[in-house]
């Protein structure tokens, strides 16, 4: 019986999209997500932390924030990821056949990074992954082969997508590195074609926009990221290294991680027979970023998702490697179904707390601090309860200040926005990030009375933080946030007064 692999791939993508829509509708914003909502609310050529594409995606998919909910904003990740899944199908089909394309899609859906981190949560990774995979799809059809006139359109489209990927997240610069390394070592004939150099206009424009914004802002992004990713700090940090390795294994799925290693070893030992120029192309577009993040983790804290797009890049080649296993399709389908059901259960558990243990502490100011999942819960409840308190005390006319971008962004979205209030970042630039620029777009902060709102996961005593700016600190209300009838954190409302 012939199995329509292309239709099956479409079916998997549709089911995946439905599940991701469900998760997006159930979970509140995490710290990073709600921060990137600010990119859409206050658009700019670039931003302190990342380039602008994620903000533009949010504007596009929400009709410039006309539809302003967690689900609507996360559409900017969910729908592009569905397209990205189809792109890996196309890459797999290009490599061999529709069956390999289907396996590529199934592998994508067992990746925590591909399915959730970049596929559901609204982060710069969402647009970056889409444009990265599109760039790879176009370039793999062109760069490994002899330069031909009929392939120039794909070359230009590939470089256009590189530019868009770079304008999404800085890691995409490794796409240019991949092209450069392949051409330099394996196909120098492209160096004789003037069209090859013209194609670089697209990424140069993206880099130019980022550099121009930084030129206007004292190159602040580069100073910030240089502190995070310095290549020359030789002090070994075992904890960060182990966290990076374990994180890469978990984020990308242990099955994918181990099988990629086995595939590379098989290729080196000549037990995996496939077109060498294609395998080299895959490896040059993936291994350098993986190696860089591991190297950086030797001396400083890194985040596992920094290199995860490289794992997604390898999925079609991995699909070729495992395609001879007769049971692999059934096992991957079972794996996808299990992961989707498991993550749906996790989403429901975050909101209901049926199984998670409740942290017990007599100190209200630290309740929930050790529960990372609390980033995704409690702010909708806080919004209603805080609004009642502010209206009862006639305080909605005052601005809110915060000394860090989190929980400032949560407060901005869930509390300030419904009440038409302004949030100001009052603190060091390295702590308030985007709020440094938001402050200048809002009216000047001259109020003698302001509100300071925080929660027990991020509590800092305002009397210590703002002792030089204000001299009275009145606790207006301490609000319990409940889950399954248990208090899981507190929200604190302070009135700060300067005589």
PANUTI-47869 format. One record per residue (C-alpha): chain; x negated, y negated, z. Coordinates in pm, whole numbers. Last residue first. Layout:
+-------+--------+--------+--------+
! zakol !   east !  north !     up !
+-------+--------+--------+--------+
!     A !      X !      Y !      Z !
...
+-------+--------+--------+--------+
END
This chain:
+-------+--------+--------+--------+
! zakol !   east !  north !     up !
+-------+--------+--------+--------+
!     A !   -867 !  -6549 !   4950 !
!     A !   -925 !  -6244 !   4728 !
!     A !   -663 !  -5974 !   4770 !
!     A !   -665 !  -5604 !   4676 !
!     A !   -338 !  -5413 !   4696 !
!     A !   -397 !  -5038 !   4708 !
!     A !   -196 !  -4749 !   4564 !
!     A !   -325 !  -4398 !   4633 !
!     A !   -224 !  -4084 !   4443 !
!     A !   -249 !  -3753 !   4625 !
!     A !   -327 !  -3398 !   4514 !
!     A !   -189 !  -3044 !   4512 !
!     A !    100 !  -3082 !   4755 !
!     A !    299 !  -2758 !   4744 !
!     A !    663 !  -2729 !   4632 !
!     A !    561 !  -2535 !   4318 !
!     A !    345 !  -2829 !   4223 !
!     A !    367 !  -3154 !   4416 !
!     A !    188 !  -3486 !   4388 !
!     A !    188 !  -3668 !   4721 !
!     A !    197 !  -4049 !   4712 !
!     A !     -5 !  -4262 !   4954 !
!     A !    142 !  -4612 !   4954 !
!     A !     52 !  -4979 !   4990 !
!     A !   -300 !  -4942 !   5129 !
!     A !   -411 !  -5300 !   5183 !
!     A !   -765 !  -5409 !   5102 !
!     A !   -847 !  -5771 !   5183 !
!     A !  -1181 !  -5936 !   5110 !
!     A !  -1214 !  -5902 !   4734 !
!     A !  -1504 !  -5934 !   4488 !
!     A !  -1810 !  -5844 !   4697 !
!     A !  -1638 !  -5557 !   4882 !
!     A !  -1516 !  -5410 !   4553 !
!     A !  -1649 !  -5053 !   4561 !
!     A !  -1676 !  -5021 !   4938 !
!     A !  -1332 !  -5156 !   5027 !
!     A !  -1200 !  -4983 !   4714 !
!     A !  -1279 !  -4641 !   4867 !
!     A !  -1349 !  -4404 !   4582 !
!     A !  -1111 !  -4120 !   4501 !
!     A !  -1147 !  -3928 !   4177 !
!     A !   -963 !  -3603 !   4251 !
!     A !   -771 !  -3770 !   4532 !
!     A !   -607 !  -4015 !   4295 !
!     A !   -663 !  -4379 !   4210 !
!     A !   -478 !  -4706 !   4188 !
!     A !   -628 !  -5048 !   4266 !
!     A !   -383 !  -5331 !   4222 !
!     A !   -480 !  -5694 !   4186 !
!     A !   -427 !  -6019 !   4378 !
!     A !   -639 !  -6330 !   4332 !
!     A !   -579 !  -6299 !   3959 !
!     A !   -835 !  -6444 !   3719 !
!     A !   -878 !  -6146 !   3484 !
!     A !   -897 !  -6311 !   3142 !
!     A !   -623 !  -6206 !   2899 !
!     A !   -677 !  -5871 !   2735 !
!     A !   -902 !  -5827 !   2433 !
!     A !  -1218 !  -5906 !   2631 !
!     A !  -1129 !  -5649 !   2897 !
!     A !  -1071 !  -5386 !   2627 !
!     A !  -1435 !  -5421 !   2523 !
!     A !  -1578 !  -5329 !   2866 !
!     A !  -1285 !  -5090 !   2900 !
!     A !  -1440 !  -4868 !   2633 !
!     A !  -1714 !  -4749 !   2875 !
!     A !  -1612 !  -4823 !   3240 !
!     A !  -1898 !  -4638 !   3407 !
!     A !  -2195 !  -4717 !   3179 !
!     A !  -2063 !  -5073 !   3151 !
!     A !  -2087 !  -5115 !   3529 !
!     A !  -1768 !  -5213 !   3712 !
!     A !  -1431 !  -5378 !   3670 !
!     A !  -1245 !  -5192 !   3398 !
!     A !   -917 !  -5372 !   3354 !
!     A !   -570 !  -5221 !   3315 !
!     A !   -276 !  -5434 !   3203 !
!     A !     89 !  -5370 !   3289 !
!     A !    382 !  -5317 !   3055 !
!     A !    547 !  -5081 !   3307 !
!     A !    552 !  -4769 !   3088 !
!     A !    196 !  -4851 !   2968 !
!     A !     46 !  -4917 !   3313 !
!     A !    142 !  -4586 !   3477 !
!     A !     94 !  -4288 !   3245 !
!     A !   -133 !  -4429 !   2976 !
!     A !   -337 !  -4685 !   3169 !
!     A !   -355 !  -4477 !   3486 !
!     A !   -485 !  -4183 !   3284 !
!     A !   -736 !  -4412 !   3111 !
!     A !   -852 !  -4558 !   3443 !
!     A !   -897 !  -4212 !   3600 !
!     A !  -1149 !  -4197 !   3449 !
!     A !  -1301 !  -4494 !   3273 !
!     A !  -1458 !  -4590 !   3606 !
!     A !  -1442 !  -4899 !   3833 !
!     A !  -1066 !  -4948 !   3808 !
!     A !   -844 !  -5253 !   3811 !
!     A !   -467 !  -5282 !   3773 !
!     A !   -304 !  -5612 !   3677 !
!     A !    -13 !  -5756 !   3874 !
!     A !    339 !  -5822 !   3743 !
!     A !    451 !  -5470 !   3831 !
!     A !    408 !  -5548 !   4201 !
!     A !    766 !  -5620 !   4313 !
!     A !    729 !  -5395 !   4619 !
!     A !   1019 !  -5168 !   4515 !
!     A !    912 !  -5192 !   4150 !
!     A !    558 !  -5080 !   4231 !
!     A !    682 !  -4796 !   4453 !
!     A !    931 !  -4667 !   4195 !
!     A !    667 !  -4689 !   3921 !
!     A !    423 !  -4489 !   4134 !
!     A !    670 !  -4203 !   4173 !
!     A !    766 !  -4183 !   3805 !
!     A !    411 !  -4212 !   3670 !
!     A !    271 !  -3981 !   3937 !
!     A !    501 !  -3704 !   3817 !
!     A !    380 !  -3756 !   3462 !
!     A !     23 !  -3770 !   3595 !
!     A !     37 !  -3443 !   3786 !
!     A !   -132 !  -3191 !   3564 !
!     A !   -399 !  -3159 !   3297 !
!     A !   -695 !  -3289 !   3498 !
!     A !   -566 !  -3061 !   3775 !
!     A !   -717 !  -2772 !   3579 !
!     A !  -1060 !  -2864 !   3716 !
!     A !   -955 !  -2773 !   4071 !
!     A !  -1242 !  -2868 !   4302 !
!     A !  -1117 !  -3224 !   4357 !
!     A !   -762 !  -3113 !   4428 !
!     A !   -747 !  -3279 !   4771 !
!     A !  -1049 !  -3502 !   4827 !
!     A !   -890 !  -3824 !   4964 !
!     A !   -626 !  -3638 !   5163 !
!     A !   -880 !  -3500 !   5408 !
!     A !   -716 !  -3223 !   5609 !
!     A !   -792 !  -2975 !   5335 !
!     A !   -623 !  -2671 !   5184 !
!     A !   -660 !  -2605 !   4812 !
!     A !   -360 !  -2415 !   4680 !
!     A !   -444 !  -2084 !   4513 !
!     A !   -341 !  -2046 !   4147 !
!     A !    -76 !  -1777 !   4097 !
!     A !    262 !  -1948 !   4059 !
!     A !    119 !  -2296 !   4009 !
!     A !    398 !  -2425 !   3787 !
!     A !    243 !  -2667 !   3539 !
!     A !   -103 !  -2509 !   3520 !
!     A !     58 !  -2163 !   3526 !
!     A !    270 !  -2241 !   3219 !
!     A !    -39 !  -2346 !   3025 !
!     A !   -231 !  -2040 !   3148 !
!     A !     51 !  -1811 !   3037 !
!     A !     43 !  -1968 !   2692 !
!     A !   -334 !  -1917 !   2694 !
!     A !   -288 !  -1545 !   2764 !
!     A !    -20 !  -1508 !   2496 !
!     A !   -243 !  -1679 !   2239 !
!     A !   -548 !  -1477 !   2345 !
!     A !   -363 !  -1144 !   2330 !
!     A !   -213 !  -1218 !   1990 !
!     A !   -550 !  -1320 !   1846 !
!     A !   -724 !  -1014 !   1991 !
!     A !   -453 !   -779 !   1860 !
!     A !   -489 !   -936 !   1516 !
!     A !   -867 !   -902 !   1545 !
!     A !   -840 !   -534 !   1638 !
!     A !   -605 !   -461 !   1347 !
!     A !   -833 !   -635 !   1099 !
!     A !  -1145 !   -469 !   1241 !
!     A !  -1020 !   -113 !   1219 !
!     A !  -1170 !    -28 !    880 !
!     A !  -1509 !   -184 !    955 !
!     A !  -1654 !   -283 !    617 !
!     A !  -1540 !   -643 !    666 !
!     A !  -1770 !   -698 !    966 !
!     A !  -2056 !   -865 !    778 !
!     A !  -1832 !  -1047 !    532 !
!     A !  -1628 !  -1188 !    820 !
!     A !  -1950 !  -1303 !    986 !
!     A !  -2026 !  -1497 !    668 !
!     A !  -1680 !  -1655 !    689 !
!     A !  -1726 !  -1728 !   1063 !
!     A !  -2068 !  -1894 !   1041 !
!     A !  -1933 !  -2249 !   1012 !
!     A !  -1709 !  -2195 !   1314 !
!     A !  -2021 !  -2107 !   1516 !
!     A !  -2190 !  -2427 !   1399 !
!     A !  -1884 !  -2626 !   1507 !
!     A !  -1957 !  -2498 !   1857 !
!     A !  -2281 !  -2693 !   1895 !
!     A !  -2162 !  -2980 !   2116 !
!     A !  -1890 !  -2756 !   2261 !
!     A !  -2130 !  -2615 !   2518 !
!     A !  -2187 !  -2950 !   2693 !
!     A !  -2536 !  -3052 !   2797 !
!     A !  -2703 !  -3139 !   3127 !
!     A !  -3075 !  -3204 !   3104 !
!     A !  -3417 !  -3036 !   3070 !
!     A !  -3369 !  -2691 !   2919 !
!     A !  -3021 !  -2788 !   2800 !
!     A !  -3177 !  -3004 !   2530 !
!     A !  -3342 !  -2699 !   2373 !
!     A !  -3013 !  -2506 !   2378 !
!     A !  -2836 !  -2802 !   2218 !
!     A !  -3102 !  -2829 !   1949 !
!     A !  -3109 !  -2459 !   1871 !
!     A !  -2735 !  -2448 !   1809 !
!     A !  -2756 !  -2760 !   1591 !
!     A !  -3044 !  -2614 !   1386 !
!     A !  -2882 !  -2266 !   1357 !
!     A !  -2562 !  -2374 !   1179 !
!     A !  -2608 !  -2540 !    839 !
!     A !  -2949 !  -2380 !    776 !
!     A !  -2805 !  -2038 !    862 !
!     A !  -2514 !  -2065 !    621 !
!     A !  -2735 !  -2175 !    331 !
!     A !  -2986 !  -1901 !    405 !
!     A !  -2706 !  -1645 !    387 !
!     A !  -2590 !  -1790 !     55 !
!     A !  -2939 !  -1791 !    -97 !
!     A !  -2996 !  -1439 !     22 !
!     A !  -2685 !  -1296 !   -148 !
!     A !  -2574 !  -1016 !     81 !
!     A !  -2724 !   -696 !    214 !
!     A !  -2717 !   -665 !    591 !
!     A !  -2968 !   -399 !    697 !
!     A !  -3259 !   -605 !    569 !
!     A !  -3421 !   -625 !    914 !
!     A !  -3379 !  -1004 !    908 !
!     A !  -3020 !   -970 !    784 !
!     A !  -2938 !   -711 !   1050 !
!     A !  -3084 !   -937 !   1320 !
!     A !  -2871 !  -1226 !   1195 !
!     A !  -2558 !  -1007 !   1191 !
!     A !  -2625 !   -868 !   1540 !
!     A !  -2667 !  -1221 !   1674 !
!     A !  -2344 !  -1328 !   1505 !
!     A !  -2171 !  -1021 !   1651 !
!     A !  -2276 !  -1116 !   2004 !
!     A !  -2140 !  -1472 !   1987 !
!     A !  -1821 !  -1379 !   1798 !
!     A !  -1730 !  -1104 !   2045 !
!     A !  -1825 !  -1320 !   2344 !
!     A !  -1579 !  -1590 !   2229 !
!     A !  -1695 !  -1931 !   2102 !
!     A !  -1625 !  -2124 !   2420 !
!     A !  -1723 !  -1833 !   2643 !
!     A !  -2059 !  -1747 !   2484 !
!     A !  -2151 !  -2112 !   2428 !
!     A !  -2065 !  -2189 !   2791 !
!     A !  -2277 !  -1902 !   2920 !
!     A !  -2574 !  -2032 !   2722 !
!     A !  -2517 !  -2396 !   2820 !
!     A !  -2457 !  -2315 !   3187 !
!     A !  -2776 !  -2106 !   3194 !
!     A !  -2978 !  -2396 !   3056 !
!     A !  -2813 !  -2652 !   3285 !
!     A !  -2884 !  -2440 !   3594 !
!     A !  -3245 !  -2362 !   3495 !
!     A !  -3350 !  -2723 !   3466 !
!     A !  -3701 !  -2749 !   3322 !
!     A !  -3864 !  -3094 !   3333 !
!     A !  -4006 !  -3158 !   2987 !
!     A !  -3797 !  -3462 !   2894 !
!     A !  -3897 !  -3534 !   2535 !
!     A !  -3587 !  -3472 !   2328 !
!     A !  -3365 !  -3722 !   2510 !
!     A !  -3000 !  -3622 !   2469 !
!     A !  -2801 !  -3798 !   2741 !
!     A !  -3019 !  -4106 !   2798 !
!     A !  -3056 !  -4150 !   2422 !
!     A !  -2678 !  -4124 !   2396 !
!     A !  -2623 !  -4440 !   2602 !
!     A !  -2902 !  -4642 !   2442 !
!     A !  -2782 !  -4537 !   2099 !
!     A !  -2426 !  -4639 !   2176 !
!     A !  -2534 !  -4979 !   2315 !
!     A !  -2712 !  -5093 !   2002 !
!     A !  -2691 !  -5452 !   2136 !
!     A !  -2320 !  -5477 !   2054 !
!     A !  -2313 !  -5648 !   1714 !
!     A !  -2595 !  -5426 !   1593 !
!     A !  -2401 !  -5131 !   1733 !
!     A !  -2102 !  -5220 !   1518 !
!     A !  -2331 !  -5252 !   1215 !
!     A !  -2501 !  -4920 !   1294 !
!     A !  -2168 !  -4736 !   1304 !
!     A !  -2050 !  -4895 !    980 !
!     A !  -2386 !  -4822 !    816 !
!     A !  -2381 !  -4459 !    925 !
!     A !  -2049 !  -4413 !    749 !
!     A !  -2170 !  -4603 !    442 !
!     A !  -2491 !  -4397 !    439 !
!     A !  -2286 !  -4077 !    455 !
!     A !  -2104 !  -4179 !    136 !
!     A !  -2401 !  -4334 !    -49 !
!     A !  -2593 !  -4006 !    -17 !
!     A !  -2416 !  -3888 !   -333 !
!     A !  -2622 !  -4135 !   -537 !
!     A !  -2936 !  -3943 !   -441 !
!     A !  -2805 !  -3614 !   -582 !
!     A !  -2673 !  -3794 !   -889 !
!     A !  -3031 !  -3896 !   -973 !
!     A !  -3116 !  -3530 !  -1033 !
!     A !  -3482 !  -3428 !  -1003 !
!     A !  -3453 !  -3356 !   -629 !
!     A !  -3176 !  -3109 !   -711 !
!     A !  -3435 !  -2889 !   -877 !
!     A !  -3597 !  -2846 !   -537 !
!     A !  -3373 !  -2547 !   -457 !
!     A !  -3506 !  -2330 !   -173 !
!     A !  -3730 !  -2520 !     67 !
!     A !  -3652 !  -2889 !      9 !
!     A !  -3297 !  -2838 !   -116 !
!     A !  -3206 !  -2614 !    176 !
!     A !  -3373 !  -2832 !    438 !
!     A !  -3214 !  -3152 !    308 !
!     A !  -2864 !  -3007 !    279 !
!     A !  -2879 !  -2864 !    630 !
!     A !  -3023 !  -3187 !    771 !
!     A !  -2744 !  -3381 !    605 !
!     A !  -2494 !  -3151 !    773 !
!     A !  -2683 !  -3201 !   1097 !
!     A !  -2567 !  -3564 !   1092 !
!     A !  -2232 !  -3410 !   1184 !
!     A !  -2340 !  -3412 !   1548 !
!     A !  -2266 !  -3789 !   1558 !
!     A !  -1890 !  -3742 !   1566 !
!     A !  -1600 !  -3858 !   1348 !
!     A !  -1781 !  -4109 !   1127 !
!     A !  -2040 !  -3836 !   1074 !
!     A !  -1762 !  -3604 !    955 !
!     A !  -1627 !  -3870 !    718 !
!     A !  -1973 !  -3919 !    570 !
!     A !  -2025 !  -3545 !    534 !
!     A !  -1681 !  -3527 !    370 !
!     A !  -1794 !  -3777 !    108 !
!     A !  -2112 !  -3575 !     64 !
!     A !  -1911 !  -3264 !    -17 !
!     A !  -1675 !  -3455 !   -244 !
!     A !  -1975 !  -3594 !   -434 !
!     A !  -2126 !  -3249 !   -480 !
!     A !  -1787 !  -3104 !   -575 !
!     A !  -1751 !  -3370 !   -843 !
!     A !  -2106 !  -3302 !   -963 !
!     A !  -2040 !  -2934 !  -1031 !
!     A !  -1936 !  -2973 !  -1397 !
!     A !  -2263 !  -3155 !  -1472 !
!     A !  -2473 !  -2866 !  -1354 !
!     A !  -2755 !  -2850 !  -1101 !
!     A !  -2868 !  -2488 !  -1067 !
!     A !  -2728 !  -2316 !   -763 !
!     A !  -2761 !  -2324 !   -382 !
!     A !  -2630 !  -2685 !   -370 !
!     A !  -2305 !  -2640 !   -564 !
!     A !  -2046 !  -2395 !   -436 !
!     A !  -2187 !  -2408 !    -84 !
!     A !  -2151 !  -2787 !   -100 !
!     A !  -1774 !  -2796 !   -146 !
!     A !  -1689 !  -2556 !    135 !
!     A !  -1954 !  -2701 !    368 !
!     A !  -1815 !  -3051 !    329 !
!     A !  -1463 !  -2922 !    391 !
!     A !  -1586 !  -2737 !    701 !
!     A !  -1754 !  -3049 !    842 !
!     A !  -1454 !  -3268 !    749 !
!     A !  -1212 !  -3050 !    944 !
!     A !  -1451 !  -2994 !   1235 !
!     A !  -1521 !  -3367 !   1271 !
!     A !  -1152 !  -3458 !   1264 !
!     A !  -1080 !  -3235 !   1566 !
!     A !  -1418 !  -3270 !   1738 !
!     A !  -1352 !  -3636 !   1817 !
!     A !  -1103 !  -3506 !   2078 !
!     A !   -727 !  -3458 !   2079 !
!     A !   -678 !  -3120 !   2241 !
!     A !   -514 !  -2854 !   2026 !
!     A !   -760 !  -2729 !   1765 !
!     A !  -1089 !  -2885 !   1876 !
!     A !  -1082 !  -2754 !   2231 !
!     A !   -796 !  -2508 !   2182 !
!     A !   -817 !  -2280 !   1879 !
!     A !  -1159 !  -2358 !   1738 !
!     A !  -1332 !  -2396 !   2073 !
!     A !  -1158 !  -2101 !   2231 !
!     A !  -1252 !  -1894 !   1926 !
!     A !  -1014 !  -1601 !   1875 !
!     A !   -818 !  -1794 !   1614 !
!     A !  -1119 !  -1873 !   1398 !
!     A !  -1201 !  -1502 !   1382 !
!     A !   -851 !  -1436 !   1247 !
!     A !   -895 !  -1706 !    984 !
!     A !  -1230 !  -1563 !    873 !
!     A !  -1082 !  -1212 !    863 !
!     A !   -815 !  -1343 !    625 !
!     A !  -1077 !  -1498 !    397 !
!     A !  -1273 !  -1172 !    401 !
!     A !   -956 !   -996 !    285 !
!     A !   -897 !  -1263 !     22 !
!     A !  -1226 !  -1181 !   -150 !
!     A !  -1607 !  -1214 !   -145 !
!     A !  -1787 !  -1537 !    -64 !
!     A !  -1528 !  -1764 !   -226 !
!     A !  -1250 !  -1584 !    -42 !
!     A !  -1430 !  -1642 !    287 !
!     A !  -1483 !  -2009 !    206 !
!     A !  -1118 !  -2045 !    107 !
!     A !  -1005 !  -1880 !    431 !
!     A !  -1241 !  -2110 !    622 !
!     A !  -1062 !  -2401 !    451 !
!     A !   -722 !  -2261 !    548 !
!     A !   -827 !  -2268 !    912 !
!     A !   -943 !  -2627 !    866 !
!     A !   -597 !  -2720 !    736 !
!     A !   -440 !  -2576 !   1052 !
!     A !   -705 !  -2767 !   1246 !
!     A !   -599 !  -3091 !   1078 !
!     A !   -240 !  -3022 !   1193 !
!     A !   -321 !  -2953 !   1559 !
!     A !   -577 !  -3226 !   1623 !
!     A !   -391 !  -3539 !   1511 !
!     A !    -72 !  -3361 !   1618 !
!     A !   -216 !  -3409 !   1967 !
!     A !    -86 !  -3767 !   1967 !
!     A !    270 !  -3655 !   1895 !
!     A !    258 !  -3378 !   2154 !
!     A !    116 !  -3597 !   2431 !
!     A !    365 !  -3872 !   2353 !
!     A !    352 !  -4201 !   2164 !
!     A !    546 !  -4183 !   1840 !
!     A !    512 !  -4545 !   1726 !
!     A !    144 !  -4503 !   1811 !
!     A !     24 !  -4632 !   1472 !
!     A !    254 !  -4394 !   1284 !
!     A !    164 !  -4116 !   1530 !
!     A !    -34 !  -3898 !   1286 !
!     A !   -212 !  -4193 !   1125 !
!     A !   -293 !  -4384 !   1444 !
!     A !   -421 !  -4068 !   1611 !
!     A !   -639 !  -3990 !   1310 !
!     A !   -774 !  -4348 !   1314 !
!     A !   -865 !  -4309 !   1680 !
!     A !  -1043 !  -3980 !   1612 !
!     A !  -1230 !  -4143 !   1323 !
!     A !  -1380 !  -4432 !   1522 !
!     A !  -1736 !  -4335 !   1607 !
!     A !  -1823 !  -4203 !   1954 !
!     A !  -1910 !  -4317 !   2307 !
!     A !  -1927 !  -4697 !   2292 !
!     A !  -1693 !  -4735 !   1996 !
!     A !  -1702 !  -4787 !   1622 !
!     A !  -1542 !  -5008 !   1359 !
!     A !  -1268 !  -5090 !   1611 !
!     A !   -921 !  -4976 !   1710 !
!     A !   -772 !  -5070 !   2050 !
!     A !   -461 !  -4856 !   2090 !
!     A !   -601 !  -4583 !   1868 !
!     A !   -938 !  -4569 !   2041 !
!     A !   -756 !  -4598 !   2375 !
!     A !   -586 !  -4266 !   2301 !
!     A !   -942 !  -4136 !   2307 !
!     A !   -947 !  -4187 !   2685 !
!     A !   -627 !  -3988 !   2725 !
!     A !   -797 !  -3696 !   2559 !
!     A !  -1120 !  -3716 !   2757 !
!     A !   -957 !  -3708 !   3100 !
!     A !   -705 !  -3436 !   3014 !
!     A !   -363 !  -3521 !   2879 !
!     A !    -55 !  -3343 !   3007 !
!     A !     14 !  -2986 !   2903 !
!     A !    339 !  -2827 !   2790 !
!     A !    402 !  -2990 !   2452 !
!     A !     44 !  -2938 !   2338 !
!     A !     56 !  -2572 !   2439 !
!     A !    375 !  -2519 !   2237 !
!     A !    240 !  -2703 !   1933 !
!     A !    -69 !  -2483 !   1958 !
!     A !    147 !  -2172 !   1958 !
!     A !    341 !  -2290 !   1653 !
!     A !     18 !  -2379 !   1469 !
!     A !   -129 !  -2036 !   1541 !
!     A !    184 !  -1869 !   1409 !
!     A !    163 !  -2080 !   1091 !
!     A !   -210 !  -2007 !   1047 !
!     A !   -152 !  -1634 !   1097 !
!     A !    129 !  -1637 !    839 !
!     A !    -89 !  -1823 !    590 !
!     A !   -360 !  -1560 !    637 !
!     A !   -102 !  -1284 !    586 !
!     A !     10 !  -1452 !    265 !
!     A !   -350 !  -1455 !    144 !
!     A !   -407 !  -1094 !    250 !
!     A !   -108 !   -957 !     60 !
!     A !   -153 !   -592 !    174 !
!     A !   -140 !   -336 !   -106 !
!     A !      0 !      0 !      0 !
+-------+--------+--------+--------+
END
